[in-house]
């Protein structure tokens, strides 16, 4: 393996997923859609130019590169090896851009990505295509989602209350604050919240690029992971922070209610006593959500120039098999304590083929 990270970053969500793809909190599901296709776009775009491939490299984003997920990554590698018939090297990273460059250049043939990271990689190389994504608990794309949040410290929530908004909160007062994002290439940790900010401040922000540096905000920080952005907020380095639910909630005392409800504006979360790094230094601190947007699950992407078509088809068949979906080191059973699995049966029934066009709504964000 290449780089490794020391802090545990969970990709597991310990909440019940609502299967609806309807508008939530007055905000449309970012990327809401469905497909009846049984094959991803990658299966029709692959060529046989790389017919001599004798090893596959799979790259992971920082959120799944932690030692916490060693068992899950190794299990995933074994699934790939069995399906493709060649050895698999697992490449971990501490930087979103490393993963994007790896899949775009062909240094890695496969990548576990967020939607925006996938799109950025595809801009660099159109041969990068989605192969599968994680389904909703019913095995469909209708509820294949997670949540992008904009949050503030609990004791600052009153400054963002707005009775004119259906959610009871607004982001109208974030201008001039210290802001923390995850990474400029993060879907839920930058692209989605920056799009919401641009819509709320059309006269002040014309491009998301403006939000990567001080100007609209007095200071802009990047946590380089979702937990990192949350900790920036909780330890007082930022006044406002963007991060998702699935990468941080295992460290938190989660409010009662279904997943849509506990991700609504006004919901308050507290860091668990005994929470491990990086939350160990902010135990007992609380934050509240002031805006939340549901987002499409990201893909397992493939560089179709770097793998022959027949191998891509074999990988698709192996990843969408019943055997893979029942692998408890990949999809932990409901109610199971953290066992190193990367995904959870509470969130997903397994992998499902996905077409490139399914991510068009993400491409259309400003």
N, C-alpha and C positions, 0 to 999 in steps of 0.2 A: 504494500500500500504506500501511497505518497504521504501528503500532509495529514496530520491528525489534530483533533481538537480535544481539549481536556474537559471542557464544561459539558454537562449533560443537557442536551436540548431535545425535548420530547416532541415527537411527531404524532403522538397518541392523543386522542380527545376522549375524555371519560364522561361524555354526555350523550344523551339520546338524540339522534339526528331526525329532524322532521323531513319528510319526503317531499314537501311541496317546493315547486320552483316558481311560485307566484311572487309578486312584489312583497317585500318585507319592510316594515317601518317606513312606508312611503318611498322606498328606494327599490328600483328594479334589480332583480338578481343579475349581477354582472356576468354575462355569458350564459344566461338562461337559454336552454335549448335541449333538444333530444335528437336521437338518430336511430333509425331502424337498421343501419348498416351492421353487418357482421364482421367487416374487415376495416382496419384503420387505413388512413391515407398512405401510410408507409408501405403497405403491401403492394400497392400499385405503382409507387414511385421508385422502388429500389431497382438497382441494376445489378448485372453480374460482373461489374468491373473489378470487384474485390473478391473474386472467386477463390483466391488463395489464402483467405484469412485463416490463421491457425490459432488465434487468441482474440478474445473480446475484452475490452476495457470498459467498465461501467463507472461513471463518475457520479458522485453524490453532492448535493448542496450542503452548506455548513450545518443546517438544522438536523440533518440525518447522518452527519459524519462523526458524531460523538461516539466515544467508546461505549456509551449506554446502549447503542444499537449494533454492537459487534455481532451479536447472535443473529439478529434480523438480516443484516447485510450479508453475512456468510450464507444464511439460508437462501437468500435471494440469488446469490451467486451460484449456488448448487442447482437451483431451478433453471437458471440460464445455461449452465454447463450441460445439464441433462437434455434440455431442449435443442441446443445448438450443436452439441457434440464436440465442443472445443473448450479449453480452459478459459476461465474468467478471472480477470484481475479487477479488484475493487479499489477505486481511486477516491479517497476522501479529500475534502477541501475545507479551508477556512474563509473562502472568499467566493461570492457568487460569480464574479467575472472569470475566475479560474475554471469553473464548471462550464460556463458559456463558451469560453475559448476552446476548451477541450473537445466538446461535442461538435462545434462548428469546424474546427480544424481537422477532425478525424483522429486526434490523439486518443479520444474515447469514442467508441461506436454507439454506446448507449448512455443515457443520462436520466436521472430522476430530477425533474424540474418543476418550478412554478410556471404558470401560464406566461407571465411576462418574460421570464428568463428564457423560456422556449422561443418566444417570438423574437427576442433579441438575437438568439443563436441562429434562428432561421433568416434573419436579415443579413447575417454574415455569410450564410451558406443555405441556399434554398433546398439543399438535399436533406436538411434536418427536418424530420417529420414526426408527428405524434404516432406512437404505436398503441398504447393503452393508457387508461387512467383508472383510478379507483372509482367504483360505482357507488351508488347509495346503498342502504341496507336491503333494498328490494332488488338489487342487481341491475338497476337502470341508471341513466344519466340525469333523470329528472331532479333528483335531490343530491347530485354529486357536487357538494359545495362545502365551503368553510366560510369564516367571517373575517373581514378586515375591519378593525376598530380604530377609532380616534379616541384617546383617553386622557383624563387629567387626574390629579390627586383627588381623593375623595373630598377633602376639605375645601377644594376649589370648585366643586361642581355647581354651586349656586350661581357662580359668575357666568355659567353657560345655559342656565334655564331660560326657556323661551316659550311662553304659553301660546304663541301664535303658530308654533310648529306642532305637527301631529305627534311627534315623539316627545315633546316637552323640553327638548334641548336643541341648541344650534351651535354651529362653530363660528358664529359671527364675531366672537371676541378673541379669536386666536391670533389675529394680526399683531405683530410686534412681540410675540412670545418666543421663548426658546423651544425649538421643535426637535424631536427625535424621530427619525425614520429608521428603517432596517438597512436597506441598501438601495441605490438608484435602480437596480435591476430586479427588485422584489415586487411581485404583483400586489400582495396584500399589505406589504410594509412600505410601499411607496406609490406605485402606479395608481392603485385605486384611491387611496386617500388624497393624493395630489390632484387627481381628477375632481374629487369632491370639493377640494379647496378652490380650484379654478372656477368651478360652477358657482360657488358661493361668492367669489370675488372676481367677477369677469373684468372689472375695470382695473384691478390691481395685478393680476397674474395672467399672462398670455400664454405661457409655456411652462410645463412641469420642470424644465431645466432651471427656471428661475428659483425654484424651491429647493435646489440642492445647495444653495449658499445664502448667506445673510442678505437681507433686503426686505422681502415681505416679512420674514421672521428676523428677530434680532440676532439669533444664532441658530445654526442647523447642525445637528449631530446625526451620526449614523451608528447604530448599535451593532451592525454586521451580523445580527441574528435577531429573531423576534424576542427571545429572552433578553438580549442585550439592550434592545430599545425599551422594553418594559422596565428594566433596571435603571436605565437613564432617567426615566420619569420618577420612579419610586425613591431614588436616592437624591432627587432634587436637582440633577444636572439639566433636566428639561422640564418645561411647564406643561407641555403637551407631547404625546407620543402616539405613533402608529405601530400596531403589531396585530397579529392574528390570534385566533382562539386556540387552534390545534397545537401550537408550539409552546404555549405558556400555561394552559389551564391545569396541567397535572401538578404544577407548583402551587396552585391556589385553592382556597376554599371557594367553591363555586356556588352561586345562589341556587335555590330550588327552582325547578321549572324545566320545560323542554328547551331544546337547544336554541330555537328561535327566540324564546322569551329571555333567556339568560344572556343573549347577545344583543338585546335591545338597549337603546339609550336609557340611561338611568340605572342600569344594573351595576352593582358594586361588588368588587372582588378583593379578597384579602390574602396576602401571602401566608402560606401555611407555616406553623411553627415547625422548625426542623427542616425547612426546605433546603435542598442542596444548592451548590453553586449554579448559576451566579446569583440566586435569590437568597443565599445565606446571609448576605449583608443587609437585606431589606425585609427580614422576617417580621410579620405583624403589620406591615404597611399596606394601605388600601388605595385602590384607584376606582374610578367610575367611567363608564362608557358615555360619551356625548354624541357619537355617531357610529353607525355600524352598517356594513354593506356585505351581503352574501356574494361569494366569488366562486368561479369554477375551479374544481380540482385540477391540478397540473398534470402533465403527461409523463410517462416514461417515453422519452424521445429517442429516435434512432437516426444516425447519419447514414442515409441510404446509398451514399457513394462509397462508404467504408465497409458495408456488408452486402453479400450477394442476396438476391431476391429470395432464393429458396431458404436461406438461413433466417431471414426476417420472418418469413411465413412460419417456420418452425418455432421461432421465439414467440410469435403471436399465439400459436396454438398452445404452447406450454404455459404461457402466462395466464391465459384465460381458461385453463383446465380446472376441473373440480378439485383435482389433487392440490393445485396451487392455492386455490381459495380456501381449502381446509387446512392448510399448513399453519399451525399455531405460532410458529416463529415469524411468520409474515403478517398474519391477521389474528391477533390475540382474541380468544373467546370473550364474550361479554362478561363483565364482572371479574375478569382476571387481573391480578396485580401485575405490574410492569414486569414483563419477562424478556425484554429485549426486542419484542416485535415492533416493527415500524408502523404498522397500521392496526386497526381494531375492528372486530366484527360489529361493534356498536356503531361504527361509522360506515362500514362498507361490507358488501357481500363478496368482494373480490375485484379482480381486474376486468375491464371491459374495453373492447376496441373503440377507438375514437377517431373521427375524421378531423382533418386539419381545419375545415370550415367551422367546426364547433367553437374554435377560439377566436372567430371573427369579432365577437363583441368586445373582447379584450383589446384587439387591434384597433378598434374604433374609439377607444378612450383617448382623450386629448393628450 
